[in-house]
């Protein structure tokens, strides 16, 4: 049996005609860059995600960048970032010339460890980027409380965590701003790049709206040095088709995760842990094994897809050599990078495919 890690064709086959009809409507009205599809998606996603408002952008990375710009973060400022995350979380600081200060992660949730932040704060600290990783919300209350007491902004990188809850609250507005991605493999993915910024701060989002369109509020009158970060109409059209099924597909991911958790009994495999503040939406189901590469080769022999997300902690990335970090600085992040492997958890998997993965992993020796 072949079990794919990602299968976008399987995901899109049932809604292909609906997608084509949506694209035809976009072609007819001509709103290719922003336009009515984007406006509709901004309203629809804000309502579904439980945020006041969102601004559609070209990617989740662009959302992080423009949030940093709109917050006025720049050279001379410092930004605390978890070392185990996708590198775009660090671009938040890098793109605007701020200094990145890496921090270790919590060994249970794999998200930013609140206990390790306070010692990293200086008078130059302007923001903390918190990644809701693999679909698991971070422990936000202690981070937000500490940040507010010091006048520091909290930015949620929620690229992997659509509909994730923290103590009953949907992510995206728990901090000062949130960034979501709609890359095709995300829990809500388009047919190309896409993203959005969210916030309770209307003035912040107003500025992001201007920045995304070349710094222009009125045509040919440029208020700021801006960027071309507009969401495309065709992507918004696709997302509007897919958004109504997001909650159902999220529940399917959680059901698969429960099946994995109950069924995988291998003594050397470390399963994701549940945390008190909220269940994951399982963008990834990431396990650990001390012989990760041998396990992956065994899975490949048995036609089970997998991925390593992520093989390198950010503080050891070549592009950040100048920051002076070394191996051993963040042991939790380094151990996870060495041992982690993500299993298939796309909502289109059948129970038979999930059971085959479980049976195969339990037989690994």
C-alpha positions in Angstrom: 0.0 0.0 0.0 1.3 3.4 -0.9 0.6 6.2 1.6 1.5 9.7 0.4 2.8 12.4 2.7 1.1 15.1 0.6 -1.3 14.5 -2.2 -2.7 17.7 -3.6 -4.4 16.0 -6.5 -6.4 13.9 -4.1 -7.4 16.9 -2.2 -8.5 18.9 -5.2 -10.2 16.3 -7.3 -13.6 16.4 -5.6 -13.8 20.2 -5.8 -12.1 20.7 -9.3 -15.3 21.8 -11.0 -16.1 24.2 -8.2 -12.6 25.7 -8.4 -12.9 26.1 -12.2 -16.2 27.8 -11.8 -14.7 30.2 -9.3 -11.8 31.0 -11.6 -14.2 31.6 -14.4 -16.1 34.2 -12.3 -12.7 35.9 -11.5 -11.8 36.0 -15.2 -15.2 37.5 -16.0 -14.9 40.4 -13.5 -11.1 40.9 -13.9 -10.1 41.3 -10.3 -6.7 39.6 -10.5 -4.7 41.7 -8.0 -6.9 42.3 -4.9 -10.4 42.8 -6.1 -13.8 41.3 -4.9 -12.5 37.8 -4.4 -9.9 39.1 -2.0 -12.3 41.3 -0.2 -14.7 38.4 0.3 -11.9 36.1 1.5 -10.7 38.7 4.0 -14.2 38.9 5.5 -14.8 35.1 5.3 -11.5 34.1 6.9 -11.7 36.8 9.6 -15.1 35.4 10.6 -14.0 31.8 10.5 -10.7 32.5 12.4 -12.5 34.6 15.0 -10.4 37.8 14.4 -11.6 41.3 14.0 -10.1 41.7 10.5 -7.5 40.4 8.2 -5.5 41.8 5.3 -4.8 39.5 2.4 -1.2 39.2 1.2 1.0 37.3 -1.2 2.4 34.9 1.4 2.7 34.3 5.1 6.3 35.5 4.8 5.0 38.8 3.5 2.6 39.0 6.4 5.5 38.8 8.9 7.6 41.3 7.0 4.8 43.9 6.7 3.8 43.5 10.4 7.4 44.3 11.3 7.4 47.3 9.0 4.1 48.6 10.3 5.3 48.2 13.9 8.3 50.3 13.1 10.8 47.6 14.0 14.3 48.2 12.4 18.0 48.6 12.9 19.1 48.7 16.5 16.1 46.7 17.7 16.1 43.1 18.9 13.5 40.4 18.2 13.3 37.1 20.1 12.6 34.2 17.9 12.3 30.4 18.6 15.2 28.5 17.1 13.0 25.6 16.0 10.6 26.9 13.4 10.4 27.6 9.6 13.0 30.3 8.7 10.4 32.9 7.7 9.8 33.4 11.5 13.3 34.9 11.6 12.8 36.9 8.4 10.4 39.0 10.5 13.5 40.6 12.1 16.1 40.1 9.3 14.2 41.8 6.6 13.9 45.1 8.5 17.5 45.1 9.8 16.7 44.1 13.4 18.9 41.7 15.4 17.6 38.2 15.9 17.9 36.8 19.4 17.2 33.0 19.3 15.5 31.1 22.1 15.0 27.4 22.9 11.7 25.6 22.7 9.6 23.7 25.2 10.3 19.9 25.0 6.6 19.1 25.3 4.8 21.5 22.9 7.8 22.2 20.6 6.9 25.9 20.8 8.7 28.8 22.3 9.5 28.1 26.0 8.1 31.0 28.1 10.6 30.2 30.9 13.6 31.0 28.7 12.5 34.4 27.4 13.0 36.9 30.3 16.7 36.4 30.5 17.0 37.4 26.8 15.1 40.7 27.1 17.2 43.9 26.9 16.3 47.5 26.5 16.5 46.9 22.7 13.9 44.1 22.6 10.9 45.3 20.6 9.1 42.1 19.7 8.7 38.4 20.4 7.8 36.1 17.5 5.8 33.1 18.8 5.3 30.2 16.3 2.2 28.0 16.8 4.2 25.0 15.4 2.8 22.0 13.6 -0.7 23.2 14.4 -0.1 23.4 18.2 -0.7 26.8 19.8 2.1 28.1 22.0 1.6 28.9 25.7 0.6 32.5 25.1 -0.5 33.9 28.5 2.9 34.0 30.2 4.5 35.3 27.1 2.0 38.0 26.6 2.0 39.0 30.2 5.8 39.3 30.3 5.8 41.3 27.0 3.1 43.7 28.1 5.0 44.4 31.3 8.0 45.4 29.2 6.3 47.2 26.4 7.2 44.5 23.9 5.1 43.5 20.9 4.0 39.8 20.5 3.6 38.5 17.0 1.9 35.1 16.3 3.3 33.1 13.4 0.2 31.1 12.8 1.2 29.9 9.3 0.6 26.3 10.4 -2.3 26.8 12.8 -5.6 27.8 11.2 -8.4 27.3 13.8 -6.0 26.3 16.6 -7.2 27.2 20.0 -5.4 28.5 23.1 -7.5 28.2 26.3 -10.6 28.4 24.2 -9.4 31.4 22.1 -8.6 31.1 18.4 -5.0 32.1 17.6 -4.3 35.3 15.5 -5.3 38.0 18.0 -4.0 36.8 21.3 -0.8 38.8 20.6 -0.5 42.2 18.9 -0.6 40.7 15.4 -0.8 37.4 13.6 0.5 36.0 10.3 -1.2 33.2 8.4 0.0 31.3 5.3 -2.1 29.7 2.6 0.7 27.9 0.9 -0.8 24.8 -0.9 0.3 22.3 1.7 -1.1 24.3 4.7 -4.3 23.2 6.5 -6.0 25.9 4.4 -4.0 26.1 1.2 -4.5 27.9 -2.1 -3.3 26.8 -5.5 -0.1 28.9 -5.1 1.2 31.4 -2.6 -1.0 33.4 -0.2 -1.1 34.8 3.3 -2.7 37.4 5.5 -2.1 39.6 8.6 -4.5 39.8 11.5 -4.7 42.2 14.5 -7.1 44.0 16.8 -5.1 47.1 16.0 -7.0 48.7 13.1 -4.3 51.3 12.5 -1.7 48.6 12.1 -3.7 46.8 9.5 -4.5 50.1 7.8 -0.8 50.6 7.4 -0.2 47.1 6.1 -2.9 47.6 3.5 -1.0 50.6 2.2 2.4 48.9 2.4 1.1 45.9 0.4 0.3 48.1 -2.6 3.5 50.1 -3.1 2.9 52.3 -0.1 -0.1 53.9 -1.9 -3.5 54.7 -0.5 -4.5 56.8 -3.5 -3.6 55.9 -7.0 -0.1 57.1 -7.8 0.3 58.9 -4.5 2.8 57.0 -2.4 2.7 57.6 1.4 5.5 55.2 2.3 8.2 53.1 0.7 6.0 50.1 0.0 6.0 46.7 -1.5 4.1 44.6 -4.1 2.5 42.1 -1.6 -1.1 42.0 -2.8 -3.1 38.8 -2.7 -4.1 37.6 -6.1 -7.8 37.3 -7.0 -7.5 33.8 -8.3 -5.9 32.6 -5.1 -8.6 34.2 -3.1 -11.2 32.6 -5.3 -9.7 29.2 -4.6 -9.5 29.9 -0.9 -13.1 30.9 -0.8 -14.0 27.5 -2.3 -11.9 25.6 0.2 -12.6 27.6 3.4 -16.1 26.1 4.1 -14.6 22.7 4.6 -11.7 23.8 6.8 -13.3 22.9 10.1 -14.4 19.4 8.8 -10.9 18.7 7.5 -9.3 19.9 10.7 -11.5 17.5 12.7 -10.3 14.7 10.3 -6.7 15.6 11.0 -7.4 15.4 14.7 -9.1 12.0 14.3 -6.1 10.6 12.4 -3.8 12.0 15.1 -5.9 10.2 17.8 -5.7 7.0 15.8 -1.9 7.3 15.5 -1.6 8.1 19.3 -3.7 5.1 20.3 -2.1 2.7 17.8 1.6 3.4 17.7 3.2 1.4 20.5 6.8 1.3 19.5 9.0 1.8 22.5 11.6 4.0 20.8 9.1 6.3 19.1 8.2 9.5 21.0 4.7 10.7 20.0 3.5 14.3 20.2 2.3 15.2 23.6 -1.0 16.8 24.5 -0.9 20.1 26.4 -3.3 21.6 28.8 -4.1 24.8 26.9 -5.4 23.3 23.6 -5.4 20.5 21.1 -3.3 20.7 18.0 -4.9 21.1 14.6 -2.1 18.8 13.3 -0.6 20.5 10.4 2.1 17.9 11.1 2.1 14.8 13.2 5.7 14.8 14.2 7.3 11.9 16.1 10.9 11.4 17.3 13.2 8.4 17.0 16.9 8.2 17.8 17.6 6.6 14.4 15.4 8.9 12.4 17.1 8.4 9.0 17.0 4.6 9.3 13.3 4.8 10.2 12.6 7.0 7.2 14.4 4.6 4.9 12.3 1.8 6.3 9.1 3.8 5.7 10.1 4.6 2.1 10.8 0.9 1.5 7.2 0.3 2.6 5.9 3.1 0.4 5.0 5.5 3.3 5.8 9.1 2.7 7.4 11.2 5.4 9.3 14.5 5.8 11.8 16.0 8.2 10.4 19.3 9.4 12.9 20.7 10.3 16.4 19.2 10.0 18.3 22.3 11.1 17.6 24.6 14.1 17.8 28.2 13.0 20.7 29.2 15.2 22.8 26.7 13.3 21.8 27.9 9.8 24.7 29.1 7.7 22.9 32.4 7.0 23.0 33.3 10.7 26.6 32.4 11.4 27.4 36.1 12.1 25.1 36.0 15.1 27.7 33.8 16.9 25.5 30.9 18.0 27.1 27.4 18.3 26.0 23.8 18.7 24.8 23.2 22.2 23.3 26.6 22.7 19.7 25.3 22.4 19.7 21.6 23.2 15.9 21.0 23.0 15.7 22.5 19.5 18.9 20.6 18.4 17.6 17.2 19.7 14.3 17.7 18.0 16.0 18.6 14.7 18.1 15.5 14.9 15.3 13.0 15.8 12.1 14.4 14.2 10.1 12.9 11.4 6.6 13.8 10.3 4.0 11.2 9.3 1.3 11.5 6.7 -1.8 13.3 8.2 -3.6 14.8 5.2 -7.3 14.7 5.9 -7.9 12.6 2.7 -6.1 9.6 4.2 -8.4 6.5 4.7 -8.5 4.7 7.9 -6.9 1.7 6.2 -4.0 3.9 5.2 -3.6 5.2 8.7 -3.7 1.7 10.1 -1.1 0.5 7.6 1.2 3.3 8.8 0.6 2.3 12.4 1.3 -1.4 11.7 4.4 -0.7 9.7 5.9 1.6 12.4 5.2 -0.9 15.2 7.1 -3.6 13.2 10.2 -1.4 12.8 13.3 -3.0 14.4 
